[in-house]
Amino acid sequence: SEMLWQKLGKEGLAVVAPWPIAEEEDKIMTREAKFLRDTLKNFRAQQGKAKKGSTKASILVSDDYPQWKIDTLMWMQGKFDTETGFNATFMKDLKTWTGSNPDKKMIKFTMQFASFIKKEVEDVGSMAMDIQLPFDQKEILLASDGYIKSQLNVTELDIINLSDTEGAADVPERTKENVSPGKPVLWL
């Protein structure tokens, strides 16, 4: 190890060198890495259920939440305190807030979404409640194009942003509904 230390051009002995001081965590970069890791994990699982021999795939991303998710995020932002986080009655308050909706399915979706975002807030902070992602999903996926192709065993890969009208016309509505910021969908 001392020989390697010298070859790296370091002064003195490695055994007496101080430990490197880590910089503060870049939460956005951490979130970008988690986005890519979770996306690939979901895609691999989805790929296993698809027809064998598929050589072309599209990844659908969206920059915009549907209005009900925006309303939920705005409500959550109003309930969040930077010092203490969410209060102990958060889920009860959420149930009361969503209870005015006559659509029982939407109540369920809202509760699930808010619960997911609450966990994200615990992991990455209040930025998880932002209406817009602090990073460009399409850019991250394009930069990882070769890796994604090899992981999914495809030769052609398109990345379609549903927020842009170009390329989104062929995508079925049912598939579009599953796409939201930070949660891309693999379309085979």
N, C-alpha and C positions, 0 to 999 in steps of 0.2 A: 504493500500500500504506500510505503514511503517513496518507492521508485516511481509509482504512478503520480504521486503528489508532485514530485520534482518535474516529471514530464509535462504536467499540466502548467508548469511555470510558477508554481506557488513557492513562497518564501518559507524558510524554516522547516520544522517537522510537522507532519500531519497529526501526530498524537497530542501536540500541544496547541494546535490551531483552535480558535473558538468556533462554536457551532454557528452555522449561517443563521442570520436573522430573517425570518419569513416576512414577506410583505403582507399587508392586510388582504383578506380574501376579496376578490373581485366577484361580487354576488351576481352580476349580470353574466359574467363568463361561466360561473358555476351553473347558473340557470340555463345557459346555452348548451353546456355539456349534458346536463340532465335531460334537456329537450331532445337532443340527438340520441342519447342512450335509450330513453324510454320509447322514442319513436321507432328505433330499430328493433327493440324488443317486441313491440306490438306488431310491427310489419313481419317479423320472422314468424310469429304465431299465426298471423293471417295468411302468410305465404304457405304454411303447412296445410291449410284447409283449402287452398286453391287448386285448380286443375294443374296437373303436372305438365311440364313442357312449355309453360308460359314464358316467353322471352321478352315481352314488353309490359311495362308497368307505368302507371302515372301516380304521382303523389299529389294529393289535393291539400292545399293550405288556404287559410283565410285570415285576413287581417282584422275582420270585423266580427264582433259577437252579435247574435240576434238580440232584439230589444229586451226580451225578458231577462237575459243574462246581464245586460248593461244595467237594467233596473236593480237586479240583485246585487251587483257589484257596488253600485251607488249606495244602496241601503247599507251594505256591509261597511263601506268607507265611513258612513255616518255613525256606525256602532263601534268603530275601532278607536282605541286610545293608544297613542304612541308610547306612553309610559307603561300601561298595564295590559294592553292588547284587548281582546274581547272579554266582556264580563261573563260571569258564571251562568247567567241566564240567556246567553246568546241563542242557543238552539230553541229554547222556549219562545223567545222574542221572535225568532224567525218563523216558527210555526204559527204564531199569532198573525204576523205580517202576511204570510202566504195564505192563511185561512180565508181571506176575503175573495180568493180566486175560486170561481165555481168549477173550474176544470181540475179534477182530482189528479189527473196525469201531470199537469203543469206544477201542481203542488209538490208531487213526488220529485219531478225533475229539478225544481228549484231547491228543494231540501238537499238533494244529492250534490248539486253544483255548489251550493254554499258550503256544504260540509267539506268537499274537495278543496275549495279555495281557502277555507279556514286552515286546513292542514298545510297548504302551500305557504300561507302567511307565516305559520310557525317555522317553516323551513327557510324561506327566503326573505321574509319581512313583508311590509305593507305593499311593496311593489307587485305582489301577486294579485292585488285587487285593481291594478291599473286596467283601464279600458283598452289600451293599446299595449302590445308587447314591447319591451325595451330593446328587442333585437329583431333582426330580419330573418324569419324562418326560412324563406326561400333561399336566401344567401347561404345560410348554414348548410342546407341540404345540397345546394349546387356545389359548394366547396367539398362536400363529402360524396360526390356523385360516384366516383370509382369504387369507393368502399361500400356504398349502399348497393350498387350493382352486384358486387361480388358476394355480399351477404344475402341478397335475394336471388342470386343466380339468374339475372336478367341481362340482356344485352342493350336494351333500349329503356331509357328512363326519362319521363317528362315530369316536370314540376309545374303544376297549374295553380295559380292563385285565383281562387274563386271571387276575390274582391275585385279583380280585373275581369272584364267581360270576355276578353279574348281567351279562347280555349275552353271556357267553362260551359259552352252551349251543349256539348255532347254528354255532359255528366248528368245522370239521372237525379231528379229532385231528392229522392230518398237518400241517396249517397251524399248529396250536398248538405243535408240536414245534420249529418254526423260530424261535419268539419267545423272546427272553431279555432280561434287563435291558440297556438301551442299544442293543438291536438290534430295533426294532419291525418289523412286517411289514405291508405294504399288502395288504388283502384286498378284491378287487373283486367 
